[in-house]
Amino acid sequence: MKEIHKIILDIFKEVSKICEENKISYFAIGGTCLGAIRHKGFIPWDDDLDIAIPIEDYQRFIDICKKCLPPKYTVFVPRDFKHNNLNFIKIIDNTTMLTQKEFMQWKETYSGVWIDVMPISGVPTDSKKRNRFIKKAWIHEWIGYKEKASMKNQRKLIGKIAWIACRLPYYVFPKEYQWDKWMKMLLKYPLNESQYTGYVWSKNLKRLIFPTEWFSTTIDVKFEDTTIKCPIGWHEYLTQMFGDYMKLPPEEKRTSGHDFDGGCVDLKHSYKDYQDGKYEIRRD
């Protein structure tokens, strides 16, 4: 885990530099924000790093990263891949291989050690408009998953029927259709013009909505041997997310949430070598 943390931290430092040089705001969120506050760095059992960037700067951030990141890093954008069903991008170290079980079906979704970069937008203040927004976000997430999953993942008949229905437009529209539609929807609600925000990329959006004032600016917090920017309302945010956030969870719950059993972890070789067949996935 310490090796993974070091690689992640190196990725973050490059991303943080790009944000600083191009005046792009970002926020440490989830376990990364919690780790900064409680551990002054990574949560010891966590294996990634999450930041969110305002939707109004998200595409600009992607474009700059593709142009300015060192060659050893790659920007994973779902719109570029036939089978990547995520609603956010990853910045990965392409000298490594770190792929979860769910992405082992398709070589194009093999990955290296990564950080997650989420788009954070506003959500409507009006309750009716908000409910419609949440419903549309859920439908997008559901269709995106179905159309980029495989038939063998559909265990029930209704799932198979839904998969077929969601796949039909896939043969008419380009692979980037859902992503572009998703971005267009979020851009209607810039973070800096909204009263509320939330985890718009999550199926749990309904319970993960926060006042935008908590994200109105940032505070620098020690993170390992550097600093990271947490939302100015980090205390209220972490309390809503985790309750008594300074209390450690029981040992049996100290997991990252990522499933690498059946996946692949190789910090010495590139995921591209596995895609090309230079190395094979060991199944022992």
N, C-alpha and C positions, 0 to 999 in steps of 0.2 A: 504493500500500500504506500509506503514511503517513496518508492520509486515512481509510482503513478502520480502521487502528489507533486513531486518535483517537476515532472513533465507537464502536468496541468498548470502549475505555477508559471512555468516558462511561457506557455501559450497565453495565459492571462496577461503577463507583463507586456507581451507584444500587442495584444488587443487594447490594453489600457493605454499604451503609448499612442496607438492610432486614434483612440477616442480623445485623448488629451490634445494631440496635434491638430485634430480636425473639429474641435469644439463639439463633440458628440457626447451627450449625457448617457450615463448608464447607472444601473442600480444592482447591487448584490441582492439576490432574492433567495427565498427558501432556506435550505440547509447551509448555503454559502453565507448568507447574512447571519444566520444563527451561529455558524462556526466562527465568524469574525467577532461577534459580540461575546460568545461564551468561551471560545477556545483561543481567540486571537489568531485564528488560522482555520485549517480544515477541521471538520468534525473527524475524529480519528478513524471512524469506520466508513466515511463517505468516500466515493471514488469519482466524483465529478465536481464541476463548478458551474453555477448558474448565474447569469446576469440578464437583465432586461434592458432593452433600448426603446425609447419612445418611437412609436410607429412612424411619426413624421420624419425621423432620421434613419429608419431601418434599412431602406433600400440604398441610401447613400452609404451607410456603414458597410453593407455587403459589397457594393461596388469598390469602395476604397480598400477593403480587405483583400479582395481578389487581385487588386493592382499592387498593393504595398506590403502585404505580408511576406516574410522570408519564404523562399522556395520549399522549405521543409514543412510548411503549413498549408492546409487545403480548406476551402470554405465549402461545406456540405449544405447545399440549398435544395430542399425537397422538390422544387419545380424542375430541377435538372435530372431527376431520377424517376424511372418508371415505377419502382417499388418502395420508395421512401415515403411513408405516410405521416411523418411528423409535421407539426404546425410551427416549427421554428428551425433555425439553422444550427449547425455545429461548426466550430473551428477545430480541426484535428491535426495531430502530429502525424505526418504520413511516413515517418520512419518506424512506426509502431503498428501493432495489430491489437485491437481491443473491441470485440464485437459480441453483442448480446445474442442470446439464443434466438430471439424472435427475428433477428436480421441475418441469420445464417443460411436462410433459404436461397438468397440471391447474392451472387458475388458482387454485384454493383453496390450493395449496401454494406459491404465490409467496411470497417472503420478503424482508425487509430485512436489513441487516447485523445479525449476531446474536452471542450467546454461547450455548454449549451448557451445560446444567445436567443432569448425570447423577444417577440414584439409586444410591447405593452402600449395599449391604447386606452382611450376613455370608453366608458359604457354609458348608455343613456340615463339621464336623471329621472325622466318620467317612467313610472312603473310599467305601463303598458308597452312603451317603446323598449324598455329594458328587457321585458319578458320575450318580446319578439327577437331582440338581438341575441339573447341567450339561446333561444330556440334555433335561430339561424346558425349560431356558432356550433351548437351540438350537431345539427344536421350536416354541416360542413365536415366536422370531425368524423362523423359516422360514415358519410359517403367517401371521404378521403381514405379512411381505413379499409372499407369494403373494396373499393376499386383497385387499391394497391396491394391487397392481401391475396392469398392464393385460395383456390377452391378447397384444398385439403384442410385449411384452417376453419372451414365452415362445418361444424359438427351436426347442426340440426337442419331439417329441410327448409325451415323459414329462412335460415341463414344463407343457404345455398341459393334460394330464390332471390333474396335481397342482393346477394353478390352478383348474380346475373344481371339484375336490374341496374345496379350501380356500374357495372362494367360496360353496358351497352353504349353509354355516351363516350366512354373511353376510346372507342373505336372511331368516333366521329370527331371529338375534340382532341387537341394536342395534350401531352402529358402535363403541361404546365397550367392547364385550364383552371383546375381547382385552386392551385396556389394563387394565381393572379386574381381570381374571384375573391379569395380570402383576404388578400392584401387590400383590394379595393373596398371591401366591407369595413375593414379596420380603419382605413384612412379617412372615413367619414367622421371619425371621432378622435381627432388629435388629442394626445394626452394633455397638452398645455392649454386646451380649450374646454376641458371637461371637469365636472365636479366629482366624478367617481371613475375609478379604474378597476382592473381586476386581472385575473389569470385567463385572458381571452383565449389562450391556446389549450386550456384544460377542460375536460369534460365536467369538472367540478366547479365551473365558473360561478354558478349560482351562489355558492357559499364562500367564494373567494373574491369578493368585491370590497374595495377599500376606498376611503376618501382620498381624492387626488392630492390633498394638502400634505399627506404623509410622504408623497413623492414629488413635492414641489421643488425640493433641492436635495443635496446630499451632504453627508458628513464622512470625512476620511477616518477609517478604522484600521488599526493594525491587523495585518493578515500575513502570517509567517514572517518573511523578511522584507515585506513591502507593506503597502496600504491598499485598501479597497474602499470603494464608495458605497455606503449603505444609505437607504432612504432616511431623510431627516426624521421621519416618524417611525424609526425602527422599533422602538419599544411597543407602540400601539400595534404596529404591523406584526411583530413576532408574537405578541400576546394573542392576537386574533388567530394567528396561524397555529401556534403551539401551546397556548395556555401558559403554564408556569415554565417558560422556556429555559430558565437557568437550571432546572432540575434534570438530571440525566435520566434517560429512559432505562427500563430494566435491560439486562444484558441480552436477553433473547430478542429484543427489538432493535438492537444496535446493528442494523444492516443498511446497505445503501439503497436497496430496492431494485437494483439491476441484476438480471439473471445471466450470469456467465457460465453456469453449469449447462453444458451443451453448446456454449459459445466458444470463444477463443481469446486467450490472453498471451501475447508474445511481445515483450518490450524491446526485443533485439532486432526484429525484422518488420518490414513494411507490410501493411495489408495488401498493397499492390502486388507483392510477391506471391501472396496467397491467391489473389485474383488471377494472376498469370499462370498459376500452377507450379511455380518454383518450389513452394512449400505446401504440404498437405495438412489438413486439420487432423490432429491426433484425437482418437476416440477412446483411448484407454483410461 
